[in-house]
Amino acid sequence: MKNLLVVAIMMSGVAFGQVKKDTLDKEYKLEVTPYKAEKKEKPLPLSKKGQVFVFYGWNRGAFSNSDIHFTGNGYDFQLNNVQARDKPTKFGIVYIDPSWFTVTQYNFRLGYFIKDNLALVLGIDHMKYVMKQDQTANFSGTISDPKYAAMVQNGQVNLADSQFLTFEHTDGLNYENLGLEKYKNLIHKKNIDLVWSYGAGIGVMFPKSNIKLFGNERSDRFHVAGMGTDLRTSLNMVFWKNWMIRAEAKAGYINMWNIKTTLNNKPDKARQDFVFGQVLAGVGYTFNTKKYN
C-alpha cells in the first residue's frame, strides 16, 4: 500500500508540472508580427506645411492720376493729376527668351508653406510706368530758369513736346515684396486641382527711372525710391500635382519720396504716390520637401 501511495504522488506531481508548464507557455508566449511602415498619402498641392512653389508670368498694369513734386537747384514745383499708363512689350520671342526677360512686364514668385494652407511668398513685380506725354498738367510752384518758367501758362504746362519733362519708370517700376497668402482647394480630381488664394504684401520700390527734366542729362539708374503695399488674390490650376497655371489680380498703393530725376544725387529729386492695379498670368511648379510613399 505504501508503495502505491508513493507512485500516485509522483504521477500527480508530473501531471501538475505539465499543466503549469503549459499554462506558462500560453501566458508568456509573445506573438511577433512583421513591422509595416505607415503609408503616408501625398497631400493636395498648395496645401501642406513644407511645400514650395515657383512661378513666372507677365502682367498688365493701371495707375491712378498722381501729383508729382519736383525739387532741386532753382526749382520747386508740383504737377497735379498727371496721367500715366503701362508699357507692354509686343508679343514675340522676347517673352520666352531668357536673355530678354527684363524687357517684358514680368512677375516672379517663390512661395514656402509655413503652415498648412498658409504660404510666405517672395515676389518681384516688374511693372512699367510711363507718363502720358500728350497732356496738359496743372502747375504750382516756382522755376528760376526763364526758358522753362515761360512754358507755364495760366497755371498749366503742356508736356506734349517733351522739352519740359519726360518721366518713366520703365526698367522698371520694380516692387520687391514679401506677402502672406492663404490657400483653399476648390476642386480636386485625379490629375487636376483648382486652388484659390488671397493675401497681402508689403515691399520696397526699386525702380530704374528714365527721367529727363529741363534738358538735363537723363537719369537712368536703379535706386531705392520708397515703399508699396498690396492686396492680392489668385486662381491656380495644378496638373499632375506639380505643374501649375496661375492667374492673379492685385491692387495696391505706392509711395515714392526719393525718385532720382537727374544725375546729381542731391538735391534733385521727385516724389509721388498713387494707387495701382495689376493682372498677371503665367506658369509655375510646386513640390513637397517631405517624402511621401
C-alpha positions as CSV (number, residue, x, y, z in Angstrom):
1,M,0.0,0.0,0.0
2,K,2.8,2.3,0.9
3,N,4.5,1.8,-2.5
4,L,1.2,2.5,-4.3
5,L,0.9,5.8,-2.4
6,V,4.4,6.9,-3.4
7,V,3.7,6.1,-7.1
8,A,0.4,8.0,-7.0
9,I,2.1,11.1,-5.5
10,M,4.9,11.0,-8.2
11,M,2.4,10.8,-11.0
12,S,0.3,13.6,-9.7
13,G,3.4,15.8,-9.5
14,V,4.3,15.1,-13.0
15,A,0.8,15.9,-14.2
16,F,0.7,19.2,-12.2
17,G,4.1,20.2,-13.6
18,Q,2.9,19.6,-17.1
19,V,-0.2,21.7,-16.6
20,K,1.8,24.5,-15.0
21,K,4.3,24.4,-17.9
22,D,1.5,24.5,-20.5
23,T,-0.1,27.4,-18.7
24,L,3.1,29.4,-18.5
25,D,3.7,28.8,-22.2
26,K,0.3,30.2,-23.0
27,E,0.6,33.1,-20.7
28,Y,4.1,34.3,-21.7
29,K,4.3,33.4,-25.3
30,L,4.6,36.6,-27.4
31,E,3.5,36.8,-31.0
32,V,5.9,38.8,-33.2
33,T,4.4,40.4,-36.3
34,P,6.5,41.9,-39.0
35,Y,6.7,45.8,-38.9
36,K,4.9,47.6,-41.7
37,A,5.7,51.4,-42.2
38,E,2.6,53.5,-42.2
39,K,1.8,54.6,-45.7
40,K,1.6,58.4,-46.0
41,E,-0.6,59.7,-48.8
42,K,0.6,62.6,-50.8
43,P,-1.1,65.8,-49.7
44,L,-3.1,68.0,-52.0
45,P,-0.9,70.6,-53.9
46,L,-0.6,74.1,-52.4
47,S,-1.9,72.9,-49.1
48,K,0.7,71.4,-46.7
49,K,3.4,72.8,-44.5
50,G,6.8,72.4,-46.2
51,Q,5.5,72.6,-49.8
52,V,7.3,75.1,-52.2
53,F,6.2,76.7,-55.4
54,V,7.9,78.9,-58.0
55,F,6.1,81.0,-60.6
56,Y,7.0,83.2,-63.6
57,G,4.5,85.3,-65.5
58,W,3.6,88.6,-67.2
59,N,1.4,91.5,-66.2
60,R,-0.7,94.4,-67.3
61,G,-0.9,97.4,-65.0
62,A,-3.0,100.5,-64.5
63,F,-2.3,103.6,-62.4
64,S,-4.3,106.4,-60.8
65,N,-3.5,110.0,-61.6
66,S,-0.7,111.3,-59.4
67,D,0.7,114.6,-58.1
68,I,4.5,114.7,-58.8
69,H,6.5,117.2,-56.8
70,F,10.0,118.2,-58.1
71,T,12.7,119.9,-56.1
72,G,16.3,120.9,-57.0
73,N,18.6,123.8,-57.7
74,G,16.5,126.7,-59.0
75,Y,13.1,124.9,-58.9
76,D,10.4,123.7,-56.5
77,F,7.1,122.8,-58.2
78,Q,4.3,120.3,-58.5
79,L,2.4,118.8,-61.5
80,N,-1.1,117.8,-60.4
81,N,-3.2,114.9,-61.7
82,V,-0.5,113.5,-64.0
83,Q,-1.8,110.6,-66.1
84,A,0.3,107.5,-66.7
85,R,0.0,104.1,-68.4
86,D,1.9,100.8,-68.5
87,K,4.1,99.8,-71.5
88,P,3.6,96.2,-72.5
89,T,6.1,94.7,-75.0
90,K,4.7,93.5,-78.3
91,F,4.2,89.7,-78.2
92,G,7.1,87.7,-79.6
93,I,10.2,85.7,-78.9
94,V,11.2,88.2,-76.2
95,Y,8.6,86.6,-73.9
96,I,10.4,83.2,-73.8
97,D,14.0,84.2,-74.5
98,P,15.8,84.3,-71.0
99,S,18.3,86.9,-72.2
100,W,15.5,89.4,-72.7
101,F,13.2,88.7,-69.8
102,T,13.6,92.1,-68.2
103,V,12.2,93.8,-71.3
104,T,8.7,92.5,-70.6
105,Q,6.4,93.4,-67.7
106,Y,7.2,90.2,-65.7
107,N,6.4,88.7,-62.3
108,F,8.3,86.2,-60.2
109,R,7.1,84.3,-57.1
110,L,8.8,81.9,-54.6
111,G,6.5,80.5,-52.0
112,Y,7.0,78.3,-49.0
113,F,4.2,77.0,-46.8
114,I,5.0,77.9,-43.2
115,K,1.7,76.2,-42.1
116,D,-1.0,74.1,-43.7
117,N,-2.7,76.3,-46.3
118,L,-0.6,79.4,-45.5
119,A,2.4,80.4,-47.6
120,L,5.1,83.1,-47.2
121,V,5.7,84.4,-50.7
122,L,8.7,86.4,-52.0
123,G,7.7,88.4,-55.1
124,I,9.2,90.6,-57.8
125,D,6.7,92.7,-59.7
126,H,8.4,94.3,-62.7
127,M,5.8,96.8,-63.8
128,K,6.3,99.8,-66.2
129,Y,5.0,103.3,-65.6
130,V,5.0,105.9,-68.4
131,M,3.7,109.4,-68.0
132,K,1.4,110.2,-70.9
133,Q,3.3,112.8,-72.9
134,D,0.3,114.3,-74.7
135,Q,-1.3,116.0,-71.7
136,T,-1.5,119.4,-70.0
137,A,-0.9,119.3,-66.3
138,N,-1.8,121.8,-63.6
139,F,1.3,123.6,-62.2
140,S,2.1,125.1,-58.9
141,G,5.4,126.3,-57.6
142,T,8.5,128.2,-58.9
143,I,11.1,127.8,-61.6
144,S,14.1,130.2,-61.8
145,D,15.1,129.3,-65.4
146,P,13.2,131.8,-67.6
147,K,13.1,129.3,-70.5
148,Y,11.1,126.7,-68.6
149,A,9.2,129.2,-66.5
150,A,7.8,130.6,-69.7
151,M,6.4,127.2,-70.6
152,V,3.9,127.7,-67.7
153,Q,0.8,129.4,-69.0
154,N,-2.2,130.2,-66.8
155,G,-1.1,127.7,-64.1
156,Q,-0.7,124.9,-66.6
157,V,2.2,123.4,-68.6
158,N,1.8,121.5,-71.9
159,L,4.1,118.4,-71.8
160,A,3.5,117.3,-75.4
161,D,6.8,118.4,-76.9
162,S,8.9,116.6,-74.3
163,Q,11.1,119.7,-73.7
164,F,9.8,120.4,-70.2
165,L,9.8,116.8,-68.9
166,T,9.8,113.1,-69.8
167,F,9.0,110.8,-66.9
168,E,9.1,107.0,-66.9
169,H,9.8,104.0,-64.6
170,T,10.3,101.6,-67.5
171,D,13.2,99.5,-66.4
172,G,11.0,99.4,-64.4
173,L,8.6,100.1,-61.6
174,N,10.1,97.3,-59.5
175,Y,8.1,96.3,-56.5
176,E,10.2,93.8,-54.4
177,N,7.7,92.4,-51.9
178,L,7.0,89.8,-49.2
179,G,3.5,88.5,-48.7
180,L,1.3,86.1,-46.8
181,E,-1.2,84.1,-48.8
182,K,-4.0,81.7,-47.6
183,Y,-4.8,78.8,-49.9
184,K,-8.0,76.8,-50.3
185,N,-8.6,73.8,-52.6
186,L,-11.8,74.3,-54.6
187,I,-11.7,71.3,-56.9
188,H,-9.8,68.0,-56.5
189,K,-9.7,65.5,-59.3
190,K,-7.3,62.7,-60.2
191,N,-4.9,64.9,-62.1
192,I,-6.3,68.4,-61.7
193,D,-6.7,70.7,-58.7
194,L,-8.1,74.2,-58.6
195,V,-6.8,76.2,-55.7
196,W,-7.8,79.7,-54.7
197,S,-5.6,82.1,-52.7
198,Y,-5.8,85.5,-51.2
199,G,-3.4,87.6,-49.2
200,A,-1.5,90.8,-48.7
201,G,2.1,92.1,-49.2
202,I,4.5,94.9,-48.4
203,G,7.8,95.8,-50.0
204,V,10.4,98.2,-51.3
205,M,10.2,100.2,-54.6
206,F,13.5,99.8,-56.5
207,P,12.8,101.5,-59.9
208,K,15.1,102.3,-62.7
209,S,13.6,105.7,-63.6
210,N,14.1,107.2,-67.0
211,I,13.6,110.9,-66.4
212,K,14.7,114.0,-68.4
213,L,13.9,117.3,-66.7
214,F,14.7,120.8,-68.2
215,G,17.1,119.3,-70.8
216,N,19.4,117.8,-68.1
217,E,21.2,114.5,-68.9
218,R,18.7,111.7,-68.4
219,S,18.6,110.0,-65.0
220,D,18.6,106.2,-65.7
221,R,19.7,104.2,-62.7
222,F,18.4,101.7,-60.1
223,H,17.7,103.2,-56.7
224,V,15.5,102.7,-53.6
225,A,12.7,105.2,-54.0
226,G,10.1,104.3,-51.5
227,M,7.6,101.5,-50.4
228,G,4.5,99.8,-51.6
229,T,1.8,97.5,-50.2
230,D,-0.9,95.4,-51.8
231,L,-3.9,93.0,-51.6
232,R,-3.9,90.0,-54.0
233,T,-6.0,87.0,-55.0
234,S,-5.2,84.2,-57.4
235,L,-6.6,81.0,-59.0
236,N,-4.1,78.2,-59.5
237,M,-4.8,75.2,-61.8
238,V,-2.4,72.4,-60.8
239,F,-1.9,69.4,-63.2
240,W,-0.5,66.1,-62.0
241,K,0.2,67.6,-58.5
242,N,3.2,69.7,-59.8
243,W,2.7,71.9,-62.8
244,M,0.6,75.0,-62.4
245,I,-1.0,77.8,-64.3
246,R,-1.7,80.9,-62.2
247,A,-3.9,83.9,-62.8
248,E,-3.7,86.7,-60.2
249,A,-5.2,90.1,-59.6
250,K,-3.7,92.7,-57.3
251,A,-4.4,96.2,-56.1
252,G,-2.1,98.3,-54.1
253,Y,-0.6,101.7,-53.0
254,I,2.9,103.0,-53.9
255,N,4.6,105.9,-52.2
256,M,8.0,107.0,-53.6
257,W,9.6,110.0,-51.9
258,N,13.1,109.7,-53.4
259,I,12.9,109.5,-57.2
260,K,16.2,110.4,-58.9
261,T,15.4,113.0,-61.6
262,T,19.0,114.0,-62.7
263,L,22.5,112.5,-62.3
264,N,23.0,114.8,-59.3
265,N,22.4,112.9,-56.1
266,K,21.3,116.0,-54.2
267,P,19.1,117.9,-54.2
268,D,17.4,117.0,-57.4
269,K,14.6,114.5,-56.7
270,A,10.8,113.9,-57.1
271,R,8.1,112.4,-55.0
272,Q,4.8,110.9,-55.9
273,D,2.2,108.4,-54.6
274,F,-0.6,106.6,-56.5
275,V,-2.8,103.5,-56.4
276,F,-2.2,100.7,-58.9
277,G,-4.0,97.7,-60.2
278,Q,-2.4,94.7,-61.9
279,V,-3.5,91.4,-63.5
280,L,-1.0,88.7,-64.3
281,A,-0.7,85.2,-65.6
282,G,2.0,82.6,-66.1
283,V,3.3,79.1,-65.3
284,G,4.8,77.5,-62.2
285,Y,5.9,74.4,-60.4
286,T,5.1,73.1,-56.9
287,F,6.6,70.3,-54.9
288,N,6.8,68.7,-51.5
289,T,10.0,69.0,-49.5
290,K,9.0,65.9,-47.4
291,K,9.0,62.4,-48.9
292,Y,5.7,60.5,-49.3
293,N,5.2,56.9,-50.3
